[in-house]
Amino acid sequence: MFELIKKDKNTKARLGKIKTAHGSIDTPCFMPVGTQATVKGLSPEELTLSGAQIILSNAYHVFLRPGMELIKKAGGLHNFMSWKGPILTDSGGYQVFSLALLRKLNDNGVEFQSHIDGLRHVFTPEDIMDIQYILGSDIIMPLDECVHYPASRDNALVAMQRTIDWARRSKIKKAELDRANKGYERLLFGIIQGSTYQDLRITCANKLTEIGFDGYAIGGVSVGEPWDLVYNIVSLTADVLPETCPRYVMGVGTPSDIIEAIDLGIDMFDCVIPTRYGRNGTAFSRQGKLVIRNAAFSQDFSPIDSGCACYACRNFSRAYIRHLFNTEEILGLRLVSLHNIYFYLDLMRQARKAIAEGSFPEFKRCFLSTYQNGGIQNAR
C-alpha cells in the first residue's frame, strides 16, 4: 500500500505513493481538514481542482452530528459528502480529551459528555473501529490518549501504555471487521505518544512497530510545547520508524513547519490553519502571511500572490478581497480559504518535484528564506 519511490541524498525527505481503495496519494501530502464532513467554506469540486488527493474528517464530530445511522443510510461518508477521493478519519481521541464536558478514562476506554448537548457516550477502541467502518474511511486511526504539555512523566507513561494497548485491540477488531465485511480494505495507522520524553517516544514507536501497522502517526505534538521540542520529537521518532510505511505528523502546521518536517522524513500532514486563517482574512503567500483585512491593501490591485494559479489569484485583487471582508461578505473568507488550501497543496507539489529532481535542500533554503523574511516585512 506504500511505495517508497525516492529518498533525498542530503536530507531525510522522501517521495512516495500510498494506494487506497479510493485512489492513490502522492507523498509528501497535505490533507485539508473536513472535521464535520466538510472543509469549511469549500466544495469538494473546489478541493479537487486545487489538487487535493485526500481529506481528513473526524470520527468524534461525525459520531455526534449527524450520527452513525444517517451516515449508514447515506452509504458512508464518501457518498454523504460527495467526495470521491480517499478519506482519513481521526479517531476523535484528542477531541474527547479537549472538548468533552466531563470525561472518565480507564484501560477499557473513555466515557464522556458531548460538548454539544451533554449526553453521555462511551468510546472503546473497538467502538472506534466500528464507527470508522461505517464511515467507510480509507485510512483509520485508533483511539489514543493524548496528554497536554507540560505533562508529568508518570502521566505520559500511563497514556503511552494505554495507547499501545488500545492500538493492539484496534488491530484485532479491524481483523474481525475485515472478515465480516468483504468490501475494500481499510488501512490502519498506529499513533505514537510519549509527550516530550524521548525514551517514551522510542518505546512507543518500537512497540507499535512490533504489533505492525500500515502506517505510523506521531501524535501529541503541537499541543503547547516549544517548536524546538516538536522538531526534536519528530526527528527522533521518524528515525526509528520503518522506511516501508508512511509517516504522518498529526496537526502540523504552518508552511515552514511542514517543510522542516519533510526534511526530517515525514510524508503526511493535516492542519486547520489554511481555512481558519482564511476565515479571519489572513492569506499565505511565498512572501509570508498577509493580513488582507488591513487598510494597507485597500488600493492594492495585485493578486494575493502573483505566482499563484488559484481561482482567487487569477481573478481578484487584494483590494477587492479586503472590501469583501470589510463589508462582511461571505465570498471574502471563501476566496482566502480557497487560496490558502491551494497554496498548501501547491507547496506539496513543489516539494515532491524538488525531491524527484534531487534539489530539495536548495528548494527548502529558497522557500524558507523568502517566506520567513517576507513574513517579517508583511507583519510590520
PyMOL commands that set and color helices and strands:
alter all, ss='L'
color gray80, all
select helices_A, chain A and resi 44-50+59-64+68-74+77-81+93-99+125-135+153-180+198-211+227-240+255-263+273-279+295-297+311-315+318-326+330-357+360-379
alter helices_A, ss='H'
color red, helices_A
select strands_A, chain A and resi 2-7+14-20+23-27+29-32+55-58+87-90+103-106+109-113+120-123+139-140+187-192+215-218+247-249+268-271+282-285+288-291
alter strands_A, ss='S'
color yellow, strands_A
deselect
rebuild
show_as cartoon
